Amino acid sequence: MNVILKLIPRLVLLLALTAGPVALADDLEDFEDFMFEPRHGLYVGGLVGWQLEYDITSNDIIGSSNELEFAFDEDFTYSGIFGVYLNNWRLEFEANYFRTDYTDVKFLAFDINADGDITYLSGLGNIYYDIPLGSKDFNLYLGGGIGFSVVQSDADLDSTLINSVTIDGITTTAAIDSIDDTFTTFTYQLMAGLSYRVADNVTLTGGYRFRGFTESGNGDIASGLIFREHHINTFEVGVRFDF
């Protein structure tokens, strides 16, 4: 009996020494699975955002430093997405629609009422990186994208502005009492937010998006107006379905 009692501590120590490395290896394997679990496959989804109030300035008209400033309402924006998982990276195509109303137009110290709207239809290619936050189902995402937007602007002004316009080498004057233009502009964006997988193939998202549009000419050449580069800020929520 005394011999057995003396052997018990030695057996416990031996088991601890042999089991320790195995447990440590299992912990490391679990950690690697958590951080680097490969994710592959396709997904589709949608986003709804709240586009904040913003302004667009035009080129100078009637001489230097006399630009128009167009102000627009806050409104909803809608996106459909189709993408592919590549481990923690995601490649995605996004189609976006946004329409909002003019509020007014500023010229020098004057406020000119504008009755109309502006519509953006955008197609963009995006790339994202997902960073696990305490769980592989809860991620911080960072992303960016580039593409093009077709912008249609249609509004009537309650005052008439006179602009100097050069067409085919001939300079003349043009009356601006409405804006009826369609143009295409290069578009870029940056995104950041959080995502949480609520089911095996369903992920909810919420975040912020900064979208910029480069300077573009107008379809209405006779007005001589050019919308300068501008940007829009959006807070959004969305859902992804994996398949």
N, C-alpha and C positions, 0 to 999 in steps of 0.2 A: 504493500500500500504506500509506504514512504517513497518507494522508487517512482510510483505512478504520479504522486503529488509533485515530485521534483521535476518530472518530465512535462507536466502541463504548461508551466511558463515558457519552456523552451519550444513546445509545439505552437503556442500562441504567437511567439516571436517569429517563428519560421513561417507561419501562415501570413502574418502581416508583411514580412519581407517579400514573400512571393506574390501576394495579392496586390500590394501597393503599386508596382509598375503597371500591372494589368489595369487597375482602376484609373491610374493616371493616363494611360494610353486611351482608355475608353472616353475619359473626359476630353482629351485633346481631339479625338475623332468627332465627338458630339459638337465641340466648338467649331471645328472646321465645317461640319455639315450645316451648322447654324449660319456661319458667316459666308460660306461659299457654295451653298447648295445650288447646283446648276438648275436653271429654269429655261426651258425651251418651249417653243410652240407659239401659236398665234393668239391674238385677242382683238376684240372690237369693243367699242364703248362710246360714251357721249359725255359732253361737258356743258354746263350752264354757268354763265358768268355774269357778274354785274360790272358793266363798263362804266368807269367814272367819267364825270364831266371833263371835257377837254376843249382845247382851242387849236385852230389852224391859222397860220398867217400866210398871206399871199406875197407875191413879188411886189416891188414898189410900183405904184401907178401914178400917173400925172406928176412925173418928176421923181426925185429921190426922196427916200425916207417917208413916203406916204403909202403905207401898206394897209391892206384890209386884214382884220382879225375876225375870224368866224368862230362863234361859240356854239357848242352842242350840248344837248341834255345827257344825263345818265340814262342807261337803258340796258336791257339784257342782250347777251351774245350767246350763240349756240354753235357747238362743234361736234362733228362726228369723227371718230378716230379708228384706224386700223393699224395694228402693229405686230411686232414679233419680239419675243424674249430671246436674249443672247446672254445667258448667265445673269449678271447684275445689270447688263446694258439692255436698253430697249430702242429699237428703231420703229418709227411711226410716221404714217401719213395722216394729216389733219385737214379737214374741210370745215371752214368757219363762215358763219353768216352773222352780220351785225348791221342793224339799221337804227338810226336815231334822228331826232328832229333838230333843226336849227333853232337857236334861241334868239340870237341877234348878230349883227355885223357892226364892228367898230371901224370908223374911218376918222382919223385924227381925233378930235374930241367929241365926235358925233356917234350916237347909237342909232343904227338903222334896223328897223324891224325886218326879219326874214321869215317867210312862211314857206316851209318845205322840209326836206329830209336829205340825209346822205346814207348810202348803203355800201357796205364792204362785203365782197365775196372773195375769200382767200383760200389758197391751197398751199400747204407747207409740209416740208419734210423735217421731222424732229428727231433728236437723239436724247435719251435720258440715261441717268445712272441712279440706281436704287441703293441706298445705304441702310442696312438693318439697324434698328434702334431698340435693343433689348429683346427683340423677337424677330424671326424671319418673316412674320406676317405684318409687322409694323415698320414702315420704311420712311426715310427722308428721301425725296427725289429732287434731282437737279437736272435741268435740261435746256436745250436751245434749239432753234430751228430757223430755216430760211425758206422763202417761196415768193409768190406773187399775189397781188390783190387787184381785182377789178373794182374800181370805186365809181359809183354813180351819184352825182349831186344834182338835185332838182329843187330850186327855191325861187320865190319871187321876192324882190326888194320893194319897200315902200318909198324909196328915194332912188333917183337916177344918178349914177356916177359916170363921169366922162374919162375915158382912158385914151392914151396914145398908143396905137398899134401899128407895127410894121409887118406887112404881108407881101411876099414876093418883091421885096425891095421898096415898096411904096408905103410911106408913113401916112396914116390917117387917124381920125378920131372914132371912138366907138362908145356907144351909150350902154352902160351896164345897169339894167333894171331887173335882170333875172339871171339865174345860174342853172344851166342845163348841160351838164358835162359828164362824160364818161372817159376814164383813163385807167391805165395799168401802171402799177407801182411795185418796185421791189420791196419785200417785206421781211423783217427779221424779228425774232422774239427770244426772250429768256424766261424760264419757268422755275419755280421752286415750291415745294409743298410737302404734305404728308399723305401716305397711303396706308390703308389697313385692309387686310384680306379677311372678309367676314365669312367666307365659305371657300370650298376647294377651288372654285372657278370664278369667284366674285370678289372684286376689290373696290373699295370706296376711296375717293381722293378728295383733297381740298387744298387749294394753294393760291398763288399769286402769279400773274403773267404780265410781263412788260412787252408791248408790241410796238415796233417802229415802222414807219412808212417813209420812203425816200421822196425827194422832190419830184413832182410830176407835172407835165403839161396838161392842159385842158383839151377836151374834144371841141369846145367852142373856141376856135382859134381867134375869131373876131373880137372876143372880149380881152384877149391878151393876159388873162389871169393864169397864174401858176401857183398851185398849192405847195408851200415849202415843206421840208421834212418835219414830221410830227410824230408823236407817240401817244399811246393809250395804255392806261393801267386797268387791270381787271382782277377781281377776286372771284374764284370759281370753285364749284364742286363737280364731281364726276363719278362715273362708275365704269369699270372694265369687266368684260366677260371673257374668260380664257376658254380655248377649245383646241 
